[in-house]
Amino acid sequence: MKCADGFFKIFSLPVRRILQKADLNFAELQEIRMRINSPLMIRQRGKEYKLTEEGKLLRCNGNEQYEKENIHYVDRCELMETMEYIAGYSLYAYEDELRQGFLTIQGGHRVGVAGKILMEEGKVRSIRYISFLNIRLAHQVEGCADKVMPFIVENGEVCHTLIISPPCCGKTTLLRDVIRQISNGNAWCEGKNVGVVDERSEIGGAYQGVPQNDLGIRTDLLDCCPKAEGMMMLIRSMSPEVVAVDEIGDYGDIKAIESVLNCGCRLIATVHGSSVEDIEKKPLLQKMVKEHVFDRYIILNGKKKIGSVWGIFDGRGTRLYGEEGVVC
């Protein structure tokens, strides 16, 4: 738990003591949430818990009565002390990141923030009175893409691939390992130059511009950059053979993807959804599905475990991996 103890130092002293006493599996800890005047909560193994003053985990099911439990409620001083530790007592230095609603700390962990938004000329200028924190832990699972790599590489070339997944089912973790393996090279393909646009600092988890996660030796990363603009910047400047992005969906993304394809680059992307049919219902993606832009669709399902592959399909909908109704 040495790495966990170092991580817990970003929290205020009362919260830190509770977390250190709690029965937490750092490798499976996903989120720690602090909300002023609300219970301290964590998500572990896909389940949500509230914490008592003694560090006891109480499973949340939506119907709990906690009057008899000594639940720890976060106060403003604890939250602001935590923010001071996170920002190294220089919160102003993170203004640009905070405007996007998050900042990334050492280790690649992402701290989401919410509070009062200050606007200027129709754009977010800053966040004041920060009252809500969501600390999302970065977990790199090397080798988690081993099952899918034989299907997204054909004759040594990377197939245009779309990873489809509901929230919190491991799509970014899978994408990260796909990038690493393509960049380094493996049994299915030689190493290739990969350009990554990491709009929310989730793929590389960059801290001061340096990725904290292993993305491979031939990977170039644009951190905190809008996907559409970033894809074009990479094509113009870094000559990628493969471009990887997370959570596509708006009009700008689609136009940039068309440019990526026209330049001969291979594309690896993710999107929220539960099936190819689900993606077809999204107006901006419907055309890409019908025109068979993607050669492979990887469908994730978290019912068995985070990152479980429900099925892999080719561009015309033929199942290549997994059986109907079976999570692999």
N, C-alpha and C positions, 0 to 999 in steps of 0.2 A: 504493500500500500504506500510505498515511498512516493511514487508519482502522484498518488491521490492526496497525500499530505501537502505536497507542494502546490497542488491545484487548489486545495481548500483555503490557502492563505489569501486568496482574493476576497474572501467573505469577511464580514464583520465578526468580531470575536464571539458574540453569543451564537450566531448562526454556525460559525466554524466549529465550535465545541459540540453542537448538536449533530452536525454532519459527521464529525470524527467518531462520535459514540454510536452512530447508527450502523445497522447491519447492511452496508452497501457493497455491491460488487462493482468496483470501478470500471471493469471491462464491459459491464452491461448497463451502466448508468447513462441515461440518455439526456435528461433535462433536470435542471433545478430551477424552480420558479419562486420568485419573491414578489409579492404584491402587498403594498402598504395596507395594514389592518386586515389582512387575510392570512390563512395558514401557510406556513412554509411547506412546499410540496416538491416531490421529485417524481420522475418517471424512470422506471427500471424494468427491463425485460418487457417493455410494451405496456406495463401496468402503472397506475398512478397511486401515489401514497401521500398521506399527510404525516408530518413528524411531530412527536411530542417533545416536551422539554428534555426528556430523558433519552431522546434519540430513537424511540420506538416508532416503527413504521405501521401506519394504519391504512389499510386498503380502502380506496375510494370507490364507491359504487353508486353515488348519487343520492343515497337515502340515509346517510349516516346521521346519527345524533351524537354530538361530541361533548355535550354538557358535562359528562363525567370524566372526560379525558383531558389531560393537561396539554392540549395542542399549543404549539408555539405559533403566535401571530407576529408577523413581521411589522416593525414600526418604521417610521420615516428615518430615524437616526441610523438604524441598522442598514437600511437600503442605501442611504447616502454614504455611509462609511464603506460599504461594499463598492460603490461606484468610485470612491476615492482610491481604494486599493487597486481596482481594475485599471484606472487611468493613470496610476502613478502620481496622484495629486496634481495632475495637469489636464483636467477635463477639457479645457479650452483647446488643447492640442488635437483633440479627436472630433472637433466640430464637423469636419467634412464627412467622416464616417457616420456620426450620429444623425446627420441629415437623412441618411438612408435607413435609419432605424436600428442600426446594430454597429458593433465594433468587434474586431477579432483580437484575441489575446494570445500570448505565447502558448504554443502547443496546438494552435489551430482551432481552439474552442471559440464559439461565437456567442456574444452577449447581445441579445435582442432587448431593445428599450422601448418604452412607451410612456407617454405623459402628455403635457400640454404642448401642442404644436404651434410654433410661430411662423406665419407666412409672410412672404415678401414677393410682390409682383406675381402672385399665383403659384409660387414655388415654396417648398419647405425651407425656411431659413435656419431653424434650429429647434431643438426640443428643450423645454424648460419644465421644471417640477417633475422630473423623472420619478414615476411612482410604480413602475412595473418592470421587472427584469426576467428574462428567460435565458438562462445559461445553458446552451446546447453543447454537449461534449462531442469532440471530434474523435471518432474511432476508425482507424485504418485497419481493414481486415485483408491483409495480403493473401492472395490465393482465392478470394471469394468469387472471382470471375473465371476460375478454371473450367467450370461446367459449360459456360457460354462461349468461351473463346473458339472452340472448334466449329461453332455455328456462325460466328460473325466474321470469320476469315475463310475465304474461298480461293483456292489456287494461289495462296500467298498474299491475296489482296483483301483489304478490309471492306466489308459490306457496309453500305449506308444502314445505320441501325438506330431504331427508336426504342428506348426503354420506357415502358408504360407501367406506372405504379400508383397506388393510392398513397396519401401522405404517410410518412413514418414507416415505410416498408423497405427501406434500404436502397433506393434507386441511386442516390448520390454515392453511397459506399461502393455499390457495384460499378458505377461509372468511373470512379476513382481508380479501381483496380484494373478495369479495362484499359484506361489511359496508360497506367504504369506498364502493363504487359505489352501493349502495342509499342510504346516508346522504347522499352528495353529490348524488345524482341523475345520470341519464345519458340516453342516447337511448331507453331502454326504460321508464323510470319517473321521476317526479319524486322529489326527495329526501324521505326519510322519517325519522322519529325511530326510532333503533335502540337497543335496550337490550342490552348484552353482559354476560354473566356469565363472567368469566375466572378460573376456579377455580385454575388453575396458572400464571397470568401468562404464558401463551403467545400469546394472541391479540393483546392490546395491548402486552405486554411492559412493563407499567407500572413506573416507577422513582420511588419516593416519591409514588405516587398518580397520576403523569402518564404516559399512554401514550407509549411511545417509537416505536410504529408508527402510521402514519396510518390511523385508522379512520373518517375522514369528519367533517364539521362538525356533524352532527346525532346523534352517537353519545354515549351515556352508558354508563360502564363501572363494574362492581363488580369490584374486583381481589381475588384470594385469597379468594373467597366461594364456599361450597358452591353447586352449581348449583340444587338444588331451592329452597333458601332464597332465593337471589339472584333467581330468576325471579319469585317472589312479591313480593319487595321492589321490584323494578323496576315491576311492574304497579301496586303501591300508590302508588308515589312519583313515577315518571318518565313515565307515560303513553306507553309505547312503542307504535309501530305494528308494529314487527318486533322479535322477541326472538331473539338468537343465542347458542348455547352449543356447547361442544366436548365430544365424547366422552360422550354420554348412555349410560345403561345400567342404573342401579340403580332400585329401586322408588320412591325419593323423586323421582328425575328424571321418571319416567313420570307420577306424580301431579301434579307441578308443570306438566308439559307439557299435561295435560288442562285445568288451570286457565288456562293461556295461551291455549289454543284457545277455551275458553268465553268468554274476555274479548274475543274478536275480533282478537287479535294474530296476526300471521303468524309462523311459526317457521322458522328456519334452524338445522340441527343437524348434527353429525357423529357417526359411530360406527365402531368397528373392524369390518372384515369385508371380504369379497371379492365379494359379490353380494347381490341382494335375497333369494335363496333362503337364503343364509347367515344373513341377519338374521332370517328367519322361524323359524329354529331356536332363536333366543334367546327363552326363555319370556316375558320381560318385553316384548319388542318384537313378538312374534308377533301379538298382538291388534291393534296399531296398523297392521301391514301388512295384515292381513285386513280391517280396517275402512276401509282406504284413507285413513288420516289424512294421509299425505303425498301431495302432488300430483306431486312430482318426486323421483326417485332419481338421484343422480350417482355413478357408479362410477369410482373412480380405480384406476390400475394403474401401478406404477413400472417396468415392464419396459423401456419405451422411454426414458423419462426421468421424473424426479420431477415429479409433478403431472399426468401424462398422463391424459386422460379416456378410459376404455374404452367408456363408454356412458352415455346419459341416457335414463331411462324415465319414463313417467307413472305415476300411482298404481295403474293396473291392469296394469302390466307391459309396456306397448307401448313398443318402442324408438323414441325420438325422434331420437337422434343416435348415430353410430358404427355400425359393422358387426360382426357376430359374429366374434370372434377378432381384431379389428383395434383397435389402440390409436391414438387420434386425438391 
